[in-house]
Amino acid sequence: MNVVDSNGNALADGDSVQLIKDLKVKGSSLNLKRGTVVKKIRLTADEEEVECRIGKSTIVLKTCFLKKS
């Protein structure tokens, strides 16, 4: 499986990524700002999604909104 960020860089488990766009999280009042660094991502079965923890919640992010940091 080849998981890449918005710039085409390969992603792996445990990488740190940065958001390139403000995102509203469905089902929550949580808003993620552009430039937020997310550490220790986990790859999922889908190439276009990664799983991460922000605060105490686990969310799934689309790779098209991420860049490797």
C-alpha positions as CSV (number, residue, x, y, z in Angstrom):
1,M,0.0,0.0,0.0
2,N,1.4,3.4,-1.0
3,V,0.1,6.2,1.3
4,V,1.1,9.7,0.2
5,D,0.4,13.2,1.5
6,S,-0.8,16.2,-0.6
7,N,2.7,16.8,-1.9
8,G,3.4,13.2,-2.9
9,N,5.6,12.3,0.1
10,A,5.3,8.8,1.4
11,L,3.7,8.4,4.9
12,A,4.4,5.7,7.4
13,D,3.1,4.8,10.9
14,G,4.3,7.1,13.5
15,D,5.0,10.1,11.2
16,S,4.1,13.7,12.1
17,V,2.0,15.6,9.7
18,Q,0.7,19.2,9.4
19,L,-2.8,20.3,8.2
20,I,-2.9,22.5,5.1
21,K,-6.5,23.6,5.5
22,D,-8.9,24.5,8.3
23,L,-11.1,21.5,9.0
24,K,-14.5,21.1,10.8
25,V,-14.9,17.7,12.4
26,K,-18.2,16.0,11.7
27,G,-20.2,15.1,14.8
28,S,-18.1,17.4,17.0
29,S,-17.7,21.0,17.8
30,L,-13.9,20.6,17.2
31,N,-12.3,22.8,14.5
32,L,-8.8,22.0,13.4
33,K,-6.7,25.0,12.3
34,R,-4.3,25.1,9.4
35,G,-0.8,24.4,10.5
36,T,-1.7,22.1,13.4
37,V,0.9,19.4,13.8
38,V,-0.5,15.9,14.4
39,K,2.0,13.4,15.8
40,K,2.1,9.6,15.6
41,I,-0.4,8.9,12.8
42,R,-1.6,5.3,12.0
43,L,-2.3,4.1,8.5
44,T,-5.7,2.5,7.8
45,A,-6.9,0.0,5.3
46,D,-7.8,2.9,3.0
47,E,-4.9,4.6,1.2
48,E,-6.6,8.0,1.4
49,E,-7.1,8.1,5.2
50,V,-5.0,8.1,8.3
51,E,-6.0,7.7,11.9
52,C,-4.7,10.0,14.7
53,R,-5.4,11.2,18.2
54,I,-6.2,14.9,18.9
55,G,-6.7,15.5,22.5
56,K,-8.6,12.5,23.9
57,S,-10.5,11.7,20.7
58,T,-9.4,9.5,17.8
59,I,-10.2,10.9,14.4
60,V,-9.7,9.9,10.7
61,L,-8.1,12.5,8.4
62,K,-8.0,12.5,4.6
63,T,-4.4,12.5,3.3
64,C,-5.2,15.3,0.7
65,F,-5.4,17.8,3.7
66,L,-2.0,16.7,5.1
67,K,1.7,17.4,4.5
68,K,4.6,15.6,6.1
69,S,6.5,17.6,8.6
